[in-house]
Amino acid sequence: MAENKMKVVMVEPGKPAYITEIGSDLKSMQKVVGGNIEAVYFLNDALIVANEEAKLIGMEGNRRFAEDIIAGPFFICGECVKDGEYDFDSLPDELCDKYVKQFAVPENITQDEVEDSIQAFVFGF
């Protein structure tokens, strides 16, 4: 059986964004971001999937979003509902074009900036 693929926009530190296909299984997505994945909701029409521990393990700063920074590689994908649950999906062509343009220019982000953007939340009960 062929592996299921999804079309995404890949954004790596120090490189322009590009369109590629990756496996839609958890292991493939983890390989692309270099560890455990987390969905980040900085975009209103797509999802960012990044390494949830990127800042803590010292990955290179990638792109700024308002007051935050994403470290390490991330990809942008769509979202769909499968069997009543939300899941990752291919990004439509028009959004691929939009995000390749938006993230065409790499940003210079120092490791100090990455470390300063680390946030921890403690919830009391």
Z-matrix of the N, CA and C atoms (Angstrom, degrees):
N
C 1 1.448
C 2 1.524 1 108.79
N 3 1.319 2 116.23 1 134.92
C 4 1.470 3 121.77 2 -178.83
C 5 1.524 4 110.42 3 -72.99
N 6 1.310 5 115.20 4 145.08
C 7 1.461 6 121.16 5 177.85
C 8 1.522 7 109.21 6 -69.74
N 9 1.340 8 116.49 7 138.01
C 10 1.462 9 120.57 8 175.84
C 11 1.516 10 108.84 9 -75.00
N 12 1.302 11 115.68 10 133.21
C 13 1.461 12 122.18 11 -179.27
C 14 1.518 13 109.49 12 -116.32
N 15 1.318 14 115.54 13 158.20
C 16 1.458 15 120.29 14 171.35
C 17 1.521 16 108.86 15 -137.29
N 18 1.328 17 114.40 16 145.12
C 19 1.464 18 120.91 17 178.97
C 20 1.517 19 108.44 18 -85.78
N 21 1.344 20 115.32 19 129.72
C 22 1.460 21 121.74 20 -177.05
C 23 1.524 22 109.53 21 -137.64
N 24 1.314 23 115.38 22 166.94
C 25 1.465 24 121.42 23 168.07
C 26 1.519 25 106.20 24 -103.00
N 27 1.321 26 115.79 25 121.23
C 28 1.461 27 122.42 26 -179.41
C 29 1.526 28 108.77 27 -94.71
N 30 1.338 29 115.86 28 133.13
C 31 1.461 30 121.21 29 179.99
C 32 1.533 31 107.26 30 -128.20
N 33 1.327 32 115.40 31 113.26
C 34 1.458 33 121.51 32 -178.87
C 35 1.524 34 109.80 33 -113.71
N 36 1.331 35 116.82 34 148.69
C 37 1.470 36 118.98 35 178.10
C 38 1.528 37 111.54 36 -56.71
N 39 1.334 38 115.75 37 134.09
C 40 1.456 39 121.33 38 175.96
C 41 1.517 40 115.79 39 75.25
N 42 1.332 41 117.71 40 8.41
C 43 1.464 42 120.85 41 -177.95
C 44 1.527 43 110.23 42 -132.34
N 45 1.346 44 116.36 43 153.01
C 46 1.460 45 119.21 44 172.46
C 47 1.534 46 110.46 45 -68.87
N 48 1.310 47 117.12 46 150.32
C 49 1.458 48 121.68 47 176.76
C 50 1.525 49 109.88 48 -65.71
N 51 1.327 50 115.88 49 153.40
C 52 1.460 51 120.89 50 178.04
C 53 1.524 52 110.28 51 -149.69
N 54 1.314 53 116.10 52 157.18
C 55 1.459 54 122.88 53 178.92
C 56 1.521 55 108.46 54 -88.56
N 57 1.317 56 116.33 55 135.61
C 58 1.458 57 121.08 56 177.52
C 59 1.526 58 109.41 57 -152.05
N 60 1.313 59 116.33 58 173.45
C 61 1.456 60 122.01 59 173.44
C 62 1.513 61 108.43 60 -113.94
N 63 1.330 62 115.51 61 139.43
C 64 1.463 63 121.32 62 176.45
C 65 1.520 64 108.18 63 -131.81
N 66 1.317 65 116.00 64 161.33
C 67 1.456 66 119.86 65 174.57
C 68 1.517 67 110.70 66 -65.50
N 69 1.322 68 115.94 67 145.19
C 70 1.470 69 119.43 68 -177.64
C 71 1.532 70 112.44 69 -91.03
N 72 1.332 71 117.28 70 3.04
C 73 1.458 72 120.20 71 177.95
C 74 1.531 73 109.98 72 -85.42
N 75 1.312 74 115.91 73 160.01
C 76 1.463 75 121.85 74 -175.69
C 77 1.526 76 111.90 75 -58.22
N 78 1.308 77 117.96 76 -44.90
C 79 1.460 78 121.53 77 -177.54
C 80 1.531 79 111.30 78 -60.08
N 81 1.324 80 117.29 79 -42.08
C 82 1.470 81 121.13 80 179.44
C 83 1.521 82 111.05 81 -65.13
N 84 1.339 83 116.93 82 -43.22
C 85 1.458 84 120.24 83 179.93
C 86 1.528 85 111.10 84 -65.15
N 87 1.331 86 116.88 85 -39.28
C 88 1.463 87 120.50 86 178.08
C 89 1.528 88 111.01 87 -64.54
N 90 1.317 89 116.57 88 -38.70
C 91 1.459 90 120.33 89 178.80
C 92 1.528 91 111.23 90 -62.24
N 93 1.328 92 116.49 91 -40.51
C 94 1.462 93 121.63 92 -177.82
C 95 1.530 94 111.93 93 -64.69
N 96 1.335 95 117.33 94 -38.12
C 97 1.474 96 120.01 95 -178.17
C 98 1.522 97 112.77 96 -97.94
N 99 1.322 98 117.73 97 -2.97
C 100 1.455 99 121.26 98 175.85
C 101 1.510 100 115.45 99 78.78
N 102 1.337 101 117.60 100 28.74
C 103 1.468 102 120.11 101 178.35
C 104 1.511 103 111.72 102 158.20
N 105 1.325 104 115.16 103 -161.97
C 106 1.463 105 120.71 104 -179.70
C 107 1.524 106 110.53 105 -60.92
N 108 1.329 107 115.24 106 141.25
C 109 1.465 108 119.12 107 -176.55
C 110 1.526 109 111.61 108 -97.68
N 111 1.330 110 113.04 109 154.42
C 112 1.463 111 120.65 110 169.87
C 113 1.521 112 107.83 111 -143.83
N 114 1.324 113 115.40 112 143.89
C 115 1.466 114 120.71 113 174.68
C 116 1.517 115 108.34 114 -85.42
N 117 1.328 116 115.51 115 134.54
C 118 1.459 117 121.70 116 179.96
C 119 1.523 118 107.15 117 -119.16
N 120 1.308 119 116.48 118 129.17
C 121 1.458 120 121.56 119 -172.81
C 122 1.524 121 111.99 120 -103.47
N 123 1.335 122 117.56 121 59.25
C 124 1.457 123 121.96 122 177.02
C 125 1.530 124 112.14 123 -89.38
N 126 1.330 125 118.27 124 -17.29
C 127 1.463 126 122.71 125 -176.98
C 128 1.521 127 108.83 126 -107.08
N 129 1.334 128 116.99 127 148.62
C 130 1.467 129 118.41 128 -177.37
C 131 1.523 130 113.73 129 -91.49
N 132 1.330 131 118.70 130 -8.77
C 133 1.460 132 120.30 131 -177.50
C 134 1.524 133 113.43 132 -130.47
N 135 1.328 134 116.79 133 11.49
C 136 1.457 135 121.84 134 179.76
C 137 1.526 136 108.96 135 -162.09
N 138 1.330 137 115.97 136 168.53
C 139 1.457 138 121.84 137 178.53
C 140 1.516 139 110.64 138 -109.18
N 141 1.291 140 115.67 139 145.89
C 142 1.457 141 122.08 140 169.72
C 143 1.526 142 106.01 141 -102.13
N 144 1.321 143 116.39 142 131.25
C 145 1.466 144 120.87 143 175.75
C 146 1.521 145 106.82 144 -116.86
N 147 1.338 146 115.19 145 120.53
C 148 1.461 147 121.73 146 -173.18
C 149 1.530 148 109.80 147 -132.64
N 150 1.317 149 115.41 148 173.78
C 151 1.461 150 122.19 149 175.11
C 152 1.523 151 107.87 150 -78.68
N 153 1.331 152 116.46 151 122.22
C 154 1.463 153 119.65 152 -175.37
C 155 1.523 154 113.49 153 -68.60
N 156 1.318 155 118.20 154 -18.05
C 157 1.465 156 121.18 155 -178.73
C 158 1.527 157 112.83 156 -112.00
N 159 1.325 158 117.59 157 12.20
C 160 1.472 159 121.89 158 -171.58
C 161 1.529 160 112.98 159 -53.14
N 162 1.313 161 117.82 160 -45.70
C 163 1.467 162 120.14 161 -178.75
C 164 1.519 163 111.20 162 -68.90
N 165 1.321 164 116.36 163 -38.99
C 166 1.465 165 120.54 164 -177.00
C 167 1.523 166 112.67 165 -68.64
N 168 1.339 167 117.14 166 -29.69
C 169 1.465 168 119.83 167 -178.50
C 170 1.526 169 112.31 168 -98.19
N 171 1.341 170 116.07 169 8.49
C 172 1.459 171 120.83 170 172.22
C 173 1.513 172 115.98 171 81.94
N 174 1.344 173 117.85 172 23.92
C 175 1.466 174 118.99 173 176.48
C 176 1.523 175 109.94 174 -66.91
N 177 1.311 176 114.46 175 152.12
C 178 1.463 177 122.78 176 -177.71
C 179 1.532 178 111.43 177 -65.54
N 180 1.337 179 115.77 178 141.02
C 181 1.456 180 120.61 179 175.97
C 182 1.526 181 110.67 180 -61.05
N 183 1.329 182 116.32 181 142.23
C 184 1.458 183 120.50 182 -174.95
C 185 1.527 184 111.43 183 -115.63
N 186 1.314 185 118.14 184 -69.03
C 187 1.462 186 121.54 185 -178.28
C 188 1.525 187 109.66 186 -140.18
N 189 1.349 188 114.82 187 152.44
C 190 1.462 189 121.99 188 177.28
C 191 1.526 190 109.41 189 -94.35
N 192 1.321 191 114.76 190 144.80
C 193 1.464 192 122.69 191 173.56
C 194 1.514 193 107.04 192 -135.90
N 195 1.321 194 116.16 193 104.90
C 196 1.467 195 121.84 194 -177.43
C 197 1.533 196 108.97 195 51.88
N 198 1.315 197 117.80 196 -115.82
C 199 1.463 198 122.21 197 -177.22
C 200 1.523 199 112.83 198 -94.28
N 201 1.323 200 118.02 199 8.08
C 202 1.466 201 120.99 200 -176.36
C 203 1.520 202 110.95 201 -121.69
N 204 1.319 203 115.43 202 167.38
C 205 1.454 204 123.45 203 178.42
C 206 1.521 205 107.62 204 -131.73
N 207 1.326 206 116.26 205 137.88
C 208 1.458 207 120.19 206 169.79
C 209 1.523 208 106.59 207 -99.64
N 210 1.319 209 115.72 208 128.82
C 211 1.457 210 121.58 209 176.99
C 212 1.522 211 108.78 210 -103.21
N 213 1.323 212 115.09 211 154.02
C 214 1.456 213 120.71 212 178.51
C 215 1.517 214 111.91 213 75.15
N 216 1.330 215 116.54 214 173.23
C 217 1.462 216 120.25 215 179.34
C 218 1.526 217 110.86 216 -69.07
N 219 1.319 218 115.76 217 148.80
C 220 1.462 219 120.90 218 172.83
C 221 1.514 220 109.04 219 -143.68
N 222 1.330 221 115.22 220 161.86
C 223 1.457 222 119.09 221 173.98
C 224 1.512 223 109.68 222 -127.65
N 225 1.322 224 113.54 223 156.35
C 226 1.466 225 121.39 224 179.66
C 227 1.511 226 106.96 225 -111.74
N 228 1.330 227 115.75 226 128.44
C 229 1.465 228 120.57 227 -177.99
C 230 1.524 229 109.65 228 -137.93
N 231 1.322 230 114.28 229 175.11
C 232 1.452 231 120.85 230 174.89
C 233 1.521 232 110.23 231 -89.99
N 234 1.311 233 114.78 232 -179.68
C 235 1.457 234 121.43 233 179.26
C 236 1.518 235 108.04 234 -135.55
N 237 1.331 236 116.70 235 141.21
C 238 1.462 237 120.97 236 178.79
C 239 1.522 238 108.79 237 -140.99
N 240 1.320 239 116.15 238 174.06
C 241 1.456 240 121.46 239 175.31
C 242 1.524 241 107.75 240 -111.60
N 243 1.346 242 116.05 241 122.69
C 244 1.463 243 123.13 242 177.12
C 245 1.511 244 108.09 243 -124.19
N 246 1.300 245 116.75 244 125.18
C 247 1.466 246 121.71 245 179.55
C 248 1.528 247 111.51 246 53.45
N 249 1.325 248 116.45 247 38.83
C 250 1.456 249 121.51 248 176.78
C 251 1.524 250 115.30 249 78.91
N 252 1.341 251 117.65 250 5.37
C 253 1.457 252 120.60 251 179.89
C 254 1.525 253 110.38 252 -125.56
N 255 1.325 254 115.89 253 150.32
C 256 1.460 255 120.48 254 177.66
C 257 1.523 256 109.96 255 -71.64
N 258 1.324 257 115.57 256 142.94
C 259 1.457 258 121.68 257 -179.17
C 260 1.521 259 109.07 258 -146.59
N 261 1.327 260 116.57 259 162.73
C 262 1.457 261 121.98 260 176.25
C 263 1.523 262 109.15 261 -77.11
N 264 1.342 263 116.07 262 150.96
C 265 1.460 264 121.15 263 -176.92
C 266 1.527 265 109.04 264 -148.90
N 267 1.334 266 115.61 265 168.03
C 268 1.462 267 121.02 266 175.81
C 269 1.516 268 110.61 267 -59.42
N 270 1.304 269 115.12 268 149.14
C 271 1.456 270 122.01 269 176.61
C 272 1.523 271 108.30 270 -89.21
N 273 1.327 272 118.82 271 128.87
C 274 1.474 273 120.58 272 178.19
C 275 1.533 274 111.26 273 -59.92
N 276 1.333 275 115.87 274 152.91
C 277 1.466 276 121.78 275 -176.46
C 278 1.522 277 113.46 276 -52.61
N 279 1.336 278 117.34 277 -42.89
C 280 1.465 279 119.17 278 -176.78
C 281 1.524 280 111.54 279 -65.96
N 282 1.348 281 117.56 280 -33.90
C 283 1.465 282 119.78 281 177.01
C 284 1.526 283 111.03 282 -76.75
N 285 1.328 284 117.25 283 -32.00
C 286 1.473 285 119.58 284 173.64
C 287 1.525 286 109.35 285 -58.40
N 288 1.326 287 116.19 286 -49.38
C 289 1.470 288 120.51 287 179.76
C 290 1.527 289 111.20 288 -60.31
N 291 1.320 290 116.29 289 -43.88
C 292 1.464 291 121.13 290 -179.30
C 293 1.531 292 111.44 291 -58.97
N 294 1.334 293 117.26 292 -47.59
C 295 1.456 294 120.15 293 -174.65
C 296 1.522 295 113.52 294 -80.27
N 297 1.326 296 117.94 295 -26.35
C 298 1.469 297 119.18 296 172.42
C 299 1.529 298 108.83 297 -63.62
N 300 1.323 299 116.51 298 -40.40
C 301 1.471 300 120.15 299 177.91
C 302 1.526 301 110.99 300 -69.49
N 303 1.333 302 116.82 301 -44.47
C 304 1.466 303 120.46 302 -176.92
C 305 1.531 304 111.99 303 -62.18
N 306 1.333 305 117.09 304 -35.71
C 307 1.462 306 120.63 305 -176.84
C 308 1.534 307 111.92 306 -110.53
N 309 1.332 308 116.63 307 30.38
C 310 1.465 309 121.53 308 -178.42
C 311 1.525 310 112.74 309 -71.20
N 312 1.319 311 116.48 310 -29.20
C 313 1.470 312 120.23 311 -176.03
C 314 1.530 313 109.05 312 -105.39
N 315 1.345 314 116.87 313 117.10
C 316 1.467 315 119.78 314 177.26
C 317 1.532 316 111.16 315 -63.29
N 318 1.311 317 116.00 316 151.93
C 319 1.462 318 121.15 317 178.74
C 320 1.523 319 109.93 318 -107.17
N 321 1.323 320 115.52 319 145.66
C 322 1.458 321 120.83 320 173.83
C 323 1.519 322 108.18 321 -91.93
N 324 1.323 323 115.23 322 112.35
C 325 1.460 324 121.38 323 -178.27
C 326 1.521 325 107.33 324 -126.33
N 327 1.309 326 116.18 325 123.65
C 328 1.467 327 119.75 326 -178.82
C 329 1.531 328 110.35 327 -77.41
N 330 1.329 329 115.44 328 159.53
C 331 1.456 330 120.10 329 177.01
C 332 1.527 331 110.43 330 -65.23
N 333 1.327 332 117.48 331 -31.58
C 334 1.467 333 120.58 332 175.66
C 335 1.524 334 110.88 333 -61.71
N 336 1.334 335 116.94 334 -41.71
C 337 1.464 336 120.43 335 177.84
C 338 1.531 337 111.25 336 -62.91
N 339 1.329 338 116.14 337 -40.81
C 340 1.466 339 120.62 338 178.40
C 341 1.528 340 109.30 339 -61.75
N 342 1.312 341 116.64 340 -48.76
C 343 1.466 342 120.81 341 -179.10
C 344 1.525 343 111.60 342 -62.75
N 345 1.326 344 117.54 343 -38.18
C 346 1.463 345 121.02 344 179.01
C 347 1.527 346 112.11 345 -67.27
N 348 1.338 347 117.36 346 -21.81
C 349 1.463 348 120.00 347 -177.40
C 350 1.528 349 112.74 348 -89.85
N 351 1.339 350 118.07 349 -1.45
C 352 1.458 351 121.31 350 179.08
C 353 1.515 352 108.48 351 -68.71
N 354 1.321 353 114.70 352 130.33
C 355 1.458 354 120.54 353 179.83
C 356 1.526 355 109.35 354 -125.38
N 357 1.303 356 116.09 355 143.09
C 358 1.462 357 121.02 356 174.75
C 359 1.512 358 107.62 357 -128.80
N 360 1.305 359 115.65 358 138.99
C 361 1.460 360 120.75 359 179.05
C 362 1.524 361 108.75 360 -117.87
N 363 1.318 362 114.67 361 132.14
C 364 1.457 363 120.10 362 177.47
C 365 1.526 364 106.84 363 -117.58
N 366 1.308 365 115.00 364 126.51
C 367 1.452 366 119.99 365 -179.31
C 368 1.525 367 108.78 366 -110.43
N 369 1.328 368 117.15 367 126.31
C 370 1.458 369 121.67 368 177.43
C 371 1.523 370 110.90 369 -96.06
N 372 1.285 371 115.03 370 150.55
C 373 1.484 372 119.78 371 179.11
C 374 1.501 373 110.39 372 -121.40
